């Protein structure tokens, strides 16, 4: 009988991957980025360990949405005070914070726990085509869907 292998933190090999989000559909790109961050593409994936790679996303301000989501999709934020809910549509949020839409889409696909917060720390999103992680020599990957 063969034992199930469980990845240990010191055995995990992490890479830096670069994703160009220009003309990618938001939800499809976010689901693939979440899977890479989680490490599901690796053969030694372990659910209770952070096995994923670092992901750098550039051109997040050029992501696409299908249908009428730019005007109909609403983003809500609550300040914590009574009556402190703030709502804005996707077009307004993109104008103010170009990276927030993609970050929120990926965050919604990652578990809400200390492990999920550690996984989200490996996501770096930038609005333009420049990023400060050249020293890590990221590999450019093409997302497929």
N, C-alpha and C positions, 0 to 999 in steps of 0.2 A: 504494500500500500504506500502511495506517495504522499508526502506531507505537503500541505499548502504553504507556499512561501509568503512571508509577510515582510515588506520592506522596512528596514530600520533607518532611522534618520541619518546615520553616518554613511549608509550605502547609497543614498539617493543622489543621482547625478542631475544637476540642473543646467539647462541651456537658456540663452537669451534669444527670443524669437521676435521678429519684426513683422507687423501686420499693417498693410496699407488699407485703410477703411474707405478710401475714395470709391464711390458708387456701389458700396456694399449695402444690402438691406439690413437694417438695424437688428432685428430679432435673430435672423439667421447667423449673422456675424457674431452676435453676443453669445449664442449658444455654443458655437465652436470655440470661442475664446474662453468661455467658462470651462469647457471640457479640457482644454490645454492647461489652464491654470490649476485645475484639480488633479491632472496627471492621468486622465482616463485613456490617453493615447499610448501609454507606456505598458509594457508587459508586466512590470512589477507593481501595478497599481494596488494600493492598499487604502481602503476607505477611511481609516482612522488616522492616516498620516498625510502630511503635506508632500505629495510626490511630484507636483506640477512644475512647470517651467515658468520663467519670467516672460511676460508678454509686453512688448512696446507697441502701442497703437498710434499711428500717425494719421493725419488728415481726418480726424474724428469729426470735424466740422463739415465734411463733405459726405457724410453717411446719408443713405436714402431711407425714406419711409414710403410704404405703399398706401394707396387709397387717399383718404382725406385726413390721415393721422396728423399732419402738420397743424391743422386747425382744430381737429376734434379731440385728439389725445391730450388729457390733462395731467399735469404733475402737481402733487399736493405736498405741502410742507407745513408742519405745525410747530409753533414756537414753544409750546408748553403752557402758555397762558390761556385763560378763558377767551374764546373767540379768536384765537391766534392762528387760524388756518389761512394759509396763503396758497392760491391756486394760479396756475399759468398754463397756457397751451404749449405744445412742443416748439412752435416757431419762436415764441417769446423766450423760452428757456434756452434755445439754441443761440439766440442773439446775445443773451447775457452771459451764459456759461457754456461754451461750445463743447466741452468735454463731458459735461454732466449727464447728458442723455445716454451716451454709450456706457459710462460707468454705472449708472442706475440700472440699465438693462442687464449688464453682467452681474451686478450685485444681487439682482432678483433671482438669478439662477444658481447662486452659491448659498450653501447652508448658513443659517444665522446662528453662529456659535463662535467660540474662540478660534476654532480651526478655520472657519469661514473668514474671519477677520484677518488671520494670518495669510490665507490664500489671496485675499483681495489686496494685500500689501505688495504682491508681486505684479500687479497690473499698473502700467504706466501709460497714461493717455495724453496725447498732445494734439492741439487743434491744427497746427501747421505741419509742414513736411520735415521740420527739424526736430531733433531730440538730443539731449545731453548724454546719451548712453553709447557713444561711439567707442569708448574704451572697452566695453564688454563684447564688442564684435558680434552683434546680433545677426542671426541667420534670417533672411527674408523668406517668409512662407506665404503661400497663396491659399486662402480659405476656399474650400469647395462646398457647394451645395446644389 
